[in-house]
Amino acid sequence: MHLTKRHYLISGGAILLAAALTVSAAALRDTSDPVTLPEHTTIHVTLDQALATDQSRAGDHFDATVSEPVVIDGKTVIPQGAHTEGLVVDARQSGRLKGRARLQLALETVAVNGQTYDVRTISHPRIGRDHKKRNWEWIGGGAAGGAVIGALAGGGTGALIGGPVGAGAGATVALMTGKKDIKLRAETPLKFELAEPVTIKVKG
């Protein structure tokens, strides 16, 4: 069958009409509304993996899961179970005799309804316990023990010699046992606050 120019125009118009109807239908199905989470909005997550200051390094990434829904004006903007990714901002090991462990984390992204959104969060560092007091107890205890042993062995002079020797032994024990790194197990709950607003599309 021979198609005239008029037939081509009609066919082309039909194709354009079908495409327009398809786009319109898609637009009607997309009933999502953008909702802006304000600064300082809290996001609660649980770690999907373990982190520790003696293993993690600044720049490492970690995965976490939203543990509580984020709701604004009755709308769930970030649902419970949403996947998030975070960054290890800082990780410092504990020293054996001095130097506290330090771990600083931040969220980078959150996935909602198949779309990933960049987020910036306020990052408060975790600081490990100070082990100075415990080390002094070890060193002091070793010195006292050395003084007792020295006094029994050789009187007053022995006590003077035994004291420093005992202190040295106590310092060795502190050196062997003094590290106090921060260790976070998988499923450890964490809390982050937005450092700036983020707009997320919420399905109506």
Secondary structure, 3 states (H helix, E strand, C coil): CCCCHHHHHHHHHHHHHHHHHHHHHHHHHCCCEEEEECCCCEEEEEECCCEECCCCCCCCEEEEEECCCEEECCEEEECCCCEEEEEEEEEECCCCCCCCCEEEEEEEEEEECCEEEECCEECCCEECCCCHHHHHHHHHHHHHHHHHHHHHHHHHHHHHHHHHHHHHHHHHHHHHHCCCCCEECCCCEEEEEECCCEEEEECC
